[in-house]
Amino acid sequence: MPNIFQIEGSVFLVVSLVLLAVKIFALVTALMFSPDHYRAADKLTKPAWVAILGIGAAAQVLMPDVRSLINLAFTIAAFVYLADVRPALRSLHQR
């Protein structure tokens, strides 16, 4: 019978891998749009978003503890990109 610490470790591993996948997905989609799209959407520049998302993915790999403040901040940044910036860029790209 597994003890509570093994279950907790497994849950944190799964959460960490899911959040890493979200950050990598956000980074890859950020790289797909041109810098002109970011300017036209009146959002932060492409190099800024790529740096934020890239550092966030690297931080997740180097410090996989999802409870750390750094990972929390970069996770929020990735979700902001996916919820706000990416839809604005996609609407411009489809025109």
Secondary structure, 3 states (H helix, E strand, C coil): CCCHHHHHHHHHHHHHHHHHHHHHHHHHHHHHCCHHHHHHCCCCCHHHHHHHHHHHHHHHHHCCCCCCHHHHHHHHHHHHHHHHHHHHHHHHHCC
